[in-house]
């Protein structure tokens, strides 16, 4: 990979969203969502002259080889460059190769899953459980934050959340096969100009997992796919829901989803993410007979709630 057209082809083949213009995009870079800080607004940039990656949100700097492995879950030099038999246009399916590619991918991802389950992580130092924190004065900060989002503190306790007094952050654990494999640290201060909203566990690629996946049965009549953890919390009492942590779907996440028997898949990303939603829908179309993209009018699933999403939104059946 040594020129811009080749880089774009690589991104397209692996279904990685990118932008060349717009908000947060430098003229010197091709913008992508940073995989290291759960960025959803293309703060990551691949410099066109050096192919060095830098996230202008969390500050991570990486080379293209390591970055590509992180984004796709596939070693950079792998010959398996076309996902699941798709050509450049996701509407065009190469029927001669797709079944073999699916089989190869599933075998490869099962190995990756087993490898990832070994890499357990730890919570940040000096963390205490939210349940314990409510006995101290710090509980007022947690309650105020959760009340603003209309979330009962019992919900945070139910999901084994932790609190970091040092960072003043709510720690959202990510489990896979009942093991702690990553976490997000959400700032209790909502002023994004002062603090970074989300921090992610160092040494763990959170986009290899799906929040809420451990709680799914083998067969789901309906499954909702959302962006954030709080979106998942809001919808979970009403319907099976998993969260991506961002607005794109990694190859590893795809392999987890298609292992489930799902009768009807709903893609419900935040407002303004129709293009990203459609891209995910077409990537998953070969595996599910019914996929619906929900076009929410504003905000996100967390702010709208389940009834508003179901009753007041436009539907696109793929």
Phi and psi in degrees as a GROMACS rama.xvg file:
@    title "Ramachandran Plot"
@    xaxis  label "Phi"
@    yaxis  label "Psi"
@TYPE xy
-138.315  14.1253  UNK-2
-148.075  163.728  UNK-3
-64.8163  -45.7853  UNK-4
-57.854  -38.5427  UNK-5
-67.0023  -38.8325  UNK-6
-63.3429  -45.065  UNK-7
-63.0564  -39.9827  UNK-8
-61.7815  -42.8256  UNK-9
-61.6911  -44.4365  UNK-10
-64.5204  -41.3767  UNK-11
-64.5078  -44.6717  UNK-12
-63.0879  -30.2265  UNK-13
-100.487  13.206  UNK-14
56.9737  40.0605  UNK-15
-100.481  116.753  UNK-16
-66.2762  138.449  UNK-17
-145.528  159.907  UNK-18
-138.041  149.173  UNK-19
-109.585  -16.9031  UNK-20
-139.38  165.865  UNK-21
114.148  -172.532  UNK-22
-61.7751  137.312  UNK-23
73.0866  0.372004  UNK-24
-99.5008  119.563  UNK-25
-80.1556  146.548  UNK-26
-63.8537  -21.5134  UNK-27
-84.7748  -6.92156  UNK-28
-128.322  161.287  UNK-29
-101.132  123.134  UNK-30
-86.9575  133.459  UNK-31
-135.758  166.26  UNK-32
-78.9699  129.178  UNK-33
-66.7706  126.972  UNK-34
-80.4544  -6.38898  UNK-35
-95.289  -18.1269  UNK-36
-130.231  19.7451  UNK-37
57.2632  34.4357  UNK-38
-67.0179  137.79  UNK-39
-120.365  10.0805  UNK-40
-129.854  31.1585  UNK-41
58.7201  45.3433  UNK-42
-80.8782  -13.8965  UNK-43
-83.2638  140.048  UNK-44
-130.704  132.174  UNK-45
-100.106  113.143  UNK-46
-65.5719  131.272  UNK-47
-69.3643  -24.5554  UNK-48
-91.099  -32.1464  UNK-49
-114.629  -15.6108  UNK-50
63.1913  23.151  UNK-51
-86.4335  137.643  UNK-52
-96.6126  139.099  UNK-53
-142.911  135.334  UNK-54
-95.9906  122.491  UNK-55
-84.8597  6.6245  UNK-56
-103.812  -49.6078  UNK-57
-106.651  -12.2321  UNK-58
89.772  0.496814  UNK-59
-65.1816  136.689  UNK-60
-118.997  135.339  UNK-61
-148.765  159.838  UNK-62
-90.9672  164.324  UNK-63
-65.7298  -32.1403  UNK-64
-68.4407  -49.0263  UNK-65
-65.4561  -40.1911  UNK-66
-60.0499  -45.717  UNK-67
-64.0436  -36.868  UNK-68
-66.2251  -40.1318  UNK-69
-64.6185  -42.1405  UNK-70
-68.9807  -39.5488  UNK-71
-104.943  -20.6539  UNK-72
78.0442  6.63783  UNK-73
-118.19  132.154  UNK-74
-52.4751  142.709  UNK-75
-55.5185  -36.8315  UNK-76
-87.6254  4.97762  UNK-77
-62.1071  144.279  UNK-78
-80.3326  -12.3381  UNK-79
-83.208  79.3122  UNK-80
-98.5018  -17.8586  UNK-81
-104.46  115.823  UNK-82
-72.187  122.803  UNK-83
57.4755  23.9879  UNK-84
85.965  3.7344  UNK-85
-74.6037  142.229  UNK-86
-87.3417  -165.654  UNK-87
-60.7862  -38.1067  UNK-88
-89.4105  119.349  UNK-89
-63.4031  -13.9665  UNK-90
-77.4248  -18.6267  UNK-91
-96.4822  117.522  UNK-92
-112.272  126.054  UNK-93
-83.797  96.2207  UNK-94
-67.4379  -21.1943  UNK-95
-72.3586  -23.8909  UNK-96
-118.707  -12.6229  UNK-97
-63.6132  -41.5215  UNK-98
-64.1619  -41.5394  UNK-99
-67.224  -39.1076  UNK-100
-64.5625  -37.8589  UNK-101
-62.398  -46.8668  UNK-102
-60.5786  -45.3865  UNK-103
-62.2436  -42.3407  UNK-104
-66.0978  -43.6348  UNK-105
-61.6524  -42.1113  UNK-106
-62.3728  -42.5902  UNK-107
-67.2177  -42.9959  UNK-108
-70.4557  -32.3602  UNK-109
-62.3048  -38.1976  UNK-110
-65.9131  -39.9439  UNK-111
-66.6718  -39.614  UNK-112
-60.0352  -47.2827  UNK-113
-61.5877  -37.0252  UNK-114
-67.5695  -40.8495  UNK-115
-68.2066  -34.4911  UNK-116
-64.1821  -20.8959  UNK-117
-75.3058  -28.604  UNK-118
-86.1966  70.4568  UNK-119
-75.2716  155.927  UNK-120
-123.134  176.152  UNK-121
-122.174  157.026  UNK-122
-71.5138  159.823  UNK-123
-58.4838  155.834  UNK-124
-61.0367  149.338  UNK-125
66.257  20.4356  UNK-126
-78.0211  148.21  UNK-127
-130.839  156.581  UNK-128
-68.1346  151.444  UNK-129
-60.528  -36.6627  UNK-130
-60.2314  -39.2332  UNK-131
-75.844  -34.2441  UNK-132
-64.463  -27.2955  UNK-133
-69.9801  -9.80844  UNK-134
-87.6967  -5.85747  UNK-135
-112.831  171.532  UNK-136
-64.2843  -24.9705  UNK-137
-63.1997  -16.8201  UNK-138
-62.6702  -25.075  UNK-139
-62.6269  -37.4668  UNK-140
-67.1102  -42.2452  UNK-141
-65.491  -47.0013  UNK-142
-62.0243  -41.4765  UNK-143
-62.4644  -43.3633  UNK-144
-63.662  -47.747  UNK-145
-69.2549  -38.0008  UNK-146
-63.9363  -36.1634  UNK-147
-60.4455  -33.6506  UNK-148
-94.8269  7.24578  UNK-149
58.1853  42.5735  UNK-150
-115.129  127.125  UNK-151
-70.926  140.789  UNK-152
-62.3269  -24.7297  UNK-153
-62.4675  -28.502  UNK-154
-67.1383  -41.6544  UNK-155
-65.0909  -38.0616  UNK-156
-66.7213  -42.3942  UNK-157
-57.3414  -36.0898  UNK-158
-93.223  18.2601  UNK-159
57.8333  36.2159  UNK-160
-70.9627  152.663  UNK-161
-116.699  166.119  UNK-162
-128.651  133.346  UNK-163
-107.061  104.266  UNK-164
-61.8817  -32.5445  UNK-165
-67.5947  -45.4722  UNK-166
-88.819  -13.1876  UNK-167
54.656  52.0795  UNK-168
-133.582  149.359  UNK-169
-89.7314  123.706  UNK-170
-95.2313  120.161  UNK-171
-103.456  104.767  UNK-172
-74.5761  146.818  UNK-173
-117.354  120.487  UNK-174
-112.195  144.82  UNK-175
-138.377  123.902  UNK-176
52.7496  42.6459  UNK-177
65.4973  17.4518  UNK-178
-118.122  141.901  UNK-179
-73.9349  112.108  UNK-180
-112.198  -14.3537  UNK-181
-170.158  177.123  UNK-182
-160.401  157.904  UNK-183
-113.176  143.671  UNK-184
-114.846  108.967  UNK-185
-93.9574  124.274  UNK-186
-65.1753  137.01  UNK-187
-80.1894  -17.1423  UNK-188
-87.3046  120.815  UNK-189
-84.1  1.3364  UNK-190
-79.845  97.6863  UNK-191
-68.5827  -15.1847  UNK-192
-76.868  -19.1818  UNK-193
-99.03  -42.8169  UNK-194
-130.704  155.46  UNK-195
-74.5761  130.015  UNK-196
-61.2816  -49.5373  UNK-197
-120.942  137.224  UNK-198
-116.328  149.444  UNK-199
-119.271  149.928  UNK-200
-53.7067  122.45  UNK-201
-63.3097  143.318  UNK-202
80.0972  5.69247  UNK-203
-130.455  133.19  UNK-204
-93.0147  99.3892  UNK-205
-65.5954  -27.0631  UNK-206
-76.8532  6.74479  UNK-207
-87.0679  -4.3563  UNK-208
-124.961  171.021  UNK-209
-128.55  124.282  UNK-210
-69.4006  127.304  UNK-211
92.0858  0.386541  UNK-212
-64.9409  -37.662  UNK-213
-60.4625  -27.2945  UNK-214
-86.8476  -0.298933  UNK-215
-81.3892  141.083  UNK-216
-76.3457  170.25  UNK-217
-65.255  -30.9376  UNK-218
-124.237  130.036  UNK-219
-123.666  130.364  UNK-220
-68.3633  -45.4791  UNK-221
-131.9  141.22  UNK-222
-136.73  128.166  UNK-223
-100.663  136.039  UNK-224
-112.372  116.736  UNK-225
-124.394  176.193  UNK-226
-85.714  -56.4378  UNK-227
-107.193  165.783  UNK-228
-62.2356  -43.4187  UNK-229
-67.7524  -31.2112  UNK-230
-60.6787  -43.0647  UNK-231
-64.1295  -42.1275  UNK-232
-59.4573  -41.0981  UNK-233
-67.2896  -38.9425  UNK-234
-91.1068  -23.1172  UNK-235
-53.1906  -39.5197  UNK-236
-65.5236  -16.9613  UNK-237
-105.716  -31.3749  UNK-238
-158.11  151.855  UNK-239
-59.7418  129.453  UNK-240
-142.093  140.335  UNK-241
-131.466  153.027  UNK-242
-117.962  144.065  UNK-243
-90.4735  -18.5201  UNK-244
77.7636  -9.22172  UNK-245
-157.59  -167.02  UNK-246
-109.54  17.999  UNK-247
-126.299  163.237  UNK-248
-115.931  119.434  UNK-249
-78.2483  161.103  UNK-250
-59.2825  -38.9698  UNK-251
-65.1779  -42.3329  UNK-252
-63.8534  -38.4589  UNK-253
-57.1406  -45.9346  UNK-254
-63.2212  -32.495  UNK-255
-70.85  -43.1873  UNK-256
-64.2515  -43.6796  UNK-257
-75.0419  -5.45173  UNK-258
-77.6832  -16.3679  UNK-259
-91.905  148.484  UNK-260
-88.9085  106.244  UNK-261
-119.739  121.384  UNK-262
-75.2533  -38.894  UNK-263
-145.109  117.767  UNK-264
-102.015  127.88  UNK-265
-110.663  130.847  UNK-266
-107.759  116.321  UNK-267
-131.44  78.4295  UNK-268
-86.253  177.254  UNK-269
-66.8093  166.332  UNK-270
-57.2673  137.293  UNK-271
88.5561  3.36654  UNK-272
-108.263  33.0279  UNK-273
-63.4846  -43.5541  UNK-274
-60.358  -44.4407  UNK-275
-66.255  -38.3114  UNK-276
-63.3226  -43.6503  UNK-277
-64.7394  -37.364  UNK-278
-63.7701  -43.7929  UNK-279
-62.8372  -40.9743  UNK-280
-60.2448  -44.1525  UNK-281
-72.0134  -28.4109  UNK-282
-67.7002  -33.3502  UNK-283
-96.4349  -7.07568  UNK-284
-54.9024  -39.3006  UNK-285
-64.0996  -16.2173  UNK-286
-103.132  -17.4173  UNK-287
-131.955  136.214  UNK-288
-74.8403  -28.9603  UNK-289
-128.98  116.661  UNK-290
-129.393  130.008  UNK-291
-123.71  130.604  UNK-292
-97.8787  125.021  UNK-293
-97.6711  126.668  UNK-294
-101.007  95.6103  UNK-295
-78.7773  146.33  UNK-296
-77.0939  -21.3869  UNK-297
-168.838  163.752  UNK-298
62.1021  -137.127  UNK-299
-146.828  170.985  UNK-300
-56.4948  -32.4789  UNK-301
-63.5881  -44.1545  UNK-302
-76.4001  -26.8215  UNK-303
-86.4043  -41.4882  UNK-304
88.1391  162.048  UNK-305
-65.3863  -46.9637  UNK-306
-62.8831  -39.2313  UNK-307
-66.5487  -38.6817  UNK-308
-63.4298  -43.5481  UNK-309
-72.3975  -39.4285  UNK-310
-96.8511  -19.6492  UNK-311
-124.277  24.1789  UNK-312
-125.467  157.434  UNK-313
-81.9882  147.155  UNK-314
-118.47  140.741  UNK-315
-123.922  110.674  UNK-316
-86.922  125.029  UNK-317
